[in-house]
């Protein structure tokens, strides 16, 4: 029973009970808020993980593409080098031009 006041005892008892009800529900409300925050944070965590995986897939595809391009160009480069070695392209022309220059210096 509350202290004697000019307010009816039933009213003070009702206000006291509603205050006790609010105070009693506070831990449950706090835990609900915490659970909701944790669920939201976990959702963002998974969104970031999916985004990182997508970016990693894009990078791996680009790296594979570069590797394939290098493999295709390697064959062409090797064939050109082999053709030059077999044909000895340019060597005879270079020697001939050097001999011509040397002969020109001798004759003067």
Secondary structure, DSSP 8 states (H G I E B T S, - for coil): -----SS-HHHHHHHHHHHHHHHHHHHHHHHHHHHHHHHHHHHHHHHHHHHHHHHHHHHHHHHHHHHHHHHHHHHHHHHHHHHHHHHTTTHHHHHHHHHHHHHHHHH-
